[in-house]
Amino acid sequence: MSTTSPSPLDTWRIGDTELHSRFLLGTAGYPSPEVLRQAIEVSGSQVLTLGLKRTLAVPGAGGDNGFVQIIRDTASTLGVHLLPNTAGCRSAHEAITLAHMARELLGTHWLKLEVVGDEQTLQPDPFELVEAARQLVRDGFEVLPYCTDDLVSAQRLVDAGCRILMPWAAPIGSGLGLLNPWALRTLRARLPGITLIVDAGLGAPSHATAAMELGLDAVLLNSAVSQARDPVGMARAFRHAVEAGRAGFTAGLMPTSDVAVATTPVGGHPFVLI
């Protein structure tokens, strides 16, 4: 086994599917299908997101632009799972309709649920999101809602039946990193039984490491890889960053202190002598 591979015992789940990689990768905006394929391969990711609303139609033609089939073929070749998302939806009704289309087209009940409420920040609409999540859970979907880091909104989604949440680190595509680590830490502490995947706003591998060190379960990103000068190299960097952050968390980070703490507390001896 490669020394960079995660421990086979350190697994997590989406529904009934056991996963080893904690790095989920988006598929939009790559220079070419071949670069995307290579990025997926080196990332070690087992889950790819696919935004159907923005990729199904050819502008002005009303047809399929072939992108979905490219992703399906790539996923099949590499043995990874597809996670369709409802990016671009503005209402619960629109998201629910697209979710059922995605399930029929891709044959999966997994769904990354997005319902945008603000055009400038692309912040999720918490009310429409909960409404859509509640209905889709009833319809048999494994709903992974993209939400903010607000604790009360997250609790409402859990009440609606969601077992996995995808809180943002910062607005989509901003690359700003973890704007509010305290909020993410609070979500982890208050929702210990819920799988938390940091989604949106990560721009550098160090951001992914920081998220994983907080004890979150996985990281999803797109632009930080697809818009990099070398997407394949950046996918590899994020893979290592996610694995390092997870390893740091499981190893147990040392407690922090506002004052200096001597590393050799007993007069010149490296160890306490009994």
C-alpha positions in Angstrom: 0.0 0.0 0.0 1.2 3.5 -0.8 2.4 5.5 2.2 0.0 8.3 1.2 -3.1 6.1 1.2 -5.5 6.5 4.1 -5.8 3.7 6.6 -8.2 1.0 5.4 -9.8 1.1 8.8 -10.5 4.9 8.6 -13.6 4.7 6.5 -16.9 6.7 6.3 -20.2 6.3 4.5 -22.7 7.9 2.2 -25.8 5.8 2.8 -24.8 2.2 2.7 -21.6 2.8 0.7 -18.3 2.6 2.5 -15.7 5.0 1.3 -11.9 5.4 2.0 -11.2 8.7 0.3 -12.4 11.9 2.1 -11.8 14.1 -0.9 -14.8 14.7 -3.2 -14.2 16.4 -6.5 -16.3 18.5 -8.8 -16.2 18.1 -12.6 -16.8 21.6 -14.0 -14.4 24.0 -15.7 -11.5 21.7 -16.6 -9.4 22.5 -19.7 -10.3 19.2 -21.3 -11.9 15.8 -20.5 -8.4 14.2 -20.4 -7.2 16.7 -17.8 -10.3 16.0 -15.8 -9.7 12.3 -16.0 -6.1 12.6 -14.8 -7.1 14.9 -12.0 -9.7 12.4 -10.8 -7.2 9.6 -10.9 -4.4 11.3 -8.9 -6.9 12.8 -6.4 -7.9 9.3 -5.2 -11.5 10.6 -5.0 -14.3 8.1 -5.0 -17.1 10.6 -5.4 -17.6 13.1 -8.3 -20.2 15.9 -8.3 -22.1 16.7 -11.4 -24.2 19.8 -11.9 -27.0 18.7 -14.2 -28.8 22.0 -14.6 -25.7 23.7 -16.1 -24.5 20.7 -18.2 -27.5 19.0 -19.7 -28.6 21.7 -22.2 -26.8 23.2 -25.2 -27.7 26.9 -25.2 -30.4 27.6 -27.9 -30.6 23.9 -28.9 -32.4 22.3 -26.1 -30.3 19.2 -26.3 -27.6 17.2 -24.5 -24.1 18.6 -24.9 -22.5 15.2 -24.2 -20.8 16.3 -21.0 -22.9 14.0 -18.8 -21.9 11.0 -20.9 -18.2 12.0 -20.6 -18.5 12.1 -16.8 -20.4 8.8 -16.7 -17.8 7.1 -18.8 -15.0 8.5 -16.8 -16.6 7.5 -13.5 -17.2 4.0 -14.8 -13.6 3.6 -16.0 -12.2 4.8 -12.7 -14.7 3.0 -10.5 -16.0 6.1 -8.7 -19.5 7.2 -7.7 -21.5 10.1 -9.1 -23.2 12.7 -6.9 -25.5 14.8 -9.0 -26.3 18.3 -7.7 -29.0 20.9 -8.2 -26.7 23.8 -8.7 -28.5 26.8 -10.1 -31.9 26.0 -8.6 -33.8 28.9 -7.0 -36.7 27.2 -5.3 -37.6 23.9 -3.6 -39.9 23.0 -6.4 -37.2 23.4 -9.0 -34.7 21.5 -7.0 -37.1 18.6 -6.4 -38.0 18.3 -10.1 -34.3 18.3 -11.1 -33.5 15.7 -8.4 -36.0 13.2 -9.8 -34.6 13.8 -13.3 -31.1 13.1 -12.0 -32.2 9.9 -10.3 -33.7 8.7 -13.6 -30.8 9.7 -15.7 -27.9 8.6 -13.5 -29.5 5.7 -11.6 -28.5 7.1 -8.2 -30.5 8.2 -5.2 -27.6 10.3 -3.9 -28.2 14.1 -4.3 -26.2 17.2 -3.4 -29.1 19.6 -2.8 -28.5 23.2 -3.6 -31.1 26.0 -3.5 -29.6 29.5 -4.0 -31.1 32.4 -2.1 -28.8 35.3 -3.0 -27.4 36.1 -6.4 -24.2 37.8 -5.2 -23.0 35.4 -2.6 -24.8 32.3 -3.9 -25.8 31.7 -0.3 -28.3 28.9 0.2 -31.9 29.8 0.9 -32.4 28.0 4.3 -36.2 27.9 4.1 -36.4 26.5 0.5 -33.5 24.2 1.3 -35.3 22.6 4.3 -38.5 22.3 2.4 -36.8 20.5 -0.5 -34.8 18.3 1.8 -37.8 17.1 3.7 -39.7 16.1 0.5 -36.7 14.5 -1.1 -35.9 12.4 2.0 -39.5 11.2 1.9 -39.0 10.4 -1.8 -36.1 8.1 -0.9 -33.1 10.2 -1.7 -29.9 10.3 0.3 -29.9 14.1 0.6 -26.6 16.0 1.1 -27.7 19.6 1.4 -25.2 22.5 0.7 -25.8 24.9 3.6 -24.1 27.7 5.5 -22.3 27.1 8.8 -25.3 28.3 10.8 -26.1 25.8 13.6 -29.8 26.3 13.7 -30.2 25.9 9.9 -28.1 22.7 10.2 -30.3 21.4 13.0 -33.4 22.0 10.9 -31.9 20.0 8.0 -31.1 17.1 10.4 -34.7 17.3 11.7 -35.8 17.0 8.0 -34.0 13.7 7.8 -30.6 14.6 6.4 -27.7 12.4 7.7 -25.0 14.3 5.9 -24.6 18.1 5.7 -22.3 20.1 3.5 -21.6 23.5 5.2 -19.6 26.1 3.3 -16.2 27.4 4.3 -16.8 30.6 2.2 -18.9 31.6 -0.8 -18.7 29.3 -3.8 -15.6 29.9 -6.0 -14.2 32.5 -3.7 -11.1 30.6 -2.6 -11.1 32.4 0.7 -10.7 29.4 2.9 -12.3 28.9 6.3 -13.9 32.3 7.1 -15.4 31.0 10.4 -13.5 28.1 11.9 -15.4 28.6 15.1 -18.8 27.9 13.4 -17.5 24.8 11.8 -16.0 23.6 15.1 -19.4 24.3 16.7 -21.2 22.2 14.1 -18.8 19.3 14.8 -19.3 19.5 18.5 -23.1 19.9 18.4 -23.8 17.4 15.7 -21.5 14.5 16.6 -23.5 11.8 14.8 -23.9 13.7 11.5 -21.4 13.5 8.6 -20.0 16.9 7.8 -18.4 17.7 4.4 -16.9 21.1 4.0 -18.1 22.4 0.6 -17.3 25.6 -1.2 -14.8 28.4 -0.7 -11.6 26.4 -0.4 -8.7 27.7 -2.5 -5.5 26.2 -1.2 -4.5 22.7 0.1 -3.8 24.3 3.5 -7.5 25.2 3.7 -8.5 21.5 3.3 -6.0 20.5 6.0 -7.4 23.0 8.4 -10.9 21.8 7.8 -10.0 18.2 8.4 -8.1 19.1 11.5 -11.3 20.4 13.0 -12.7 16.9 12.8 -15.0 17.3 9.7 -15.4 14.1 7.8 -14.5 15.1 4.2 -13.9 18.0 1.8 -15.6 18.8 -1.5 -14.2 21.3 -4.0 -14.1 22.1 -7.7 -12.6 25.5 -8.7 -9.5 25.2 -6.6 -8.4 22.3 -8.8 -10.1 23.0 -12.1 -8.9 26.6 -12.2 -5.3 25.9 -11.1 -2.4 26.4 -13.5 -1.8 22.7 -13.2 -5.1 21.0 -12.2 -3.6 17.5 -12.0 -0.8 18.7 -9.7 -3.3 20.6 -7.6 -5.6 17.5 -7.3 -2.6 15.6 -6.0 -1.7 18.4 -3.5 -5.3 18.4 -2.2 -5.3 14.7 -1.8 -2.2 14.8 0.4 -3.6 17.9 2.3 -6.9 16.1 3.1 -5.0 13.0 4.3 -2.6 15.0 6.4 -5.5 16.9 8.1 -7.4 13.7 8.8 -4.2 12.1 10.2 -3.5 15.1 12.4 -7.1 15.0 13.8 -7.1 11.3 14.6 -3.6 11.5 16.1 -4.8 14.2 18.5 -3.7 17.8 18.2 -1.8 19.3 21.2 -3.8 21.8 23.3 -3.3 25.4 22.5 -2.2 28.0 25.1 -2.1 31.8 25.2 1.2 31.7 27.1 4.5 29.9 26.5 4.7 26.4 27.9 8.3 25.0 28.5 8.9 21.9 26.4 11.5 20.7 29.0 9.9 21.5 32.3 12.4 19.6 34.5 15.8 21.3 34.8 17.6 20.5 31.6 16.2 16.9 31.2 14.2 16.0 28.2 12.0 13.6 30.2 10.5 13.7 33.7 12.6 11.4 35.8 10.9 9.3 38.5 
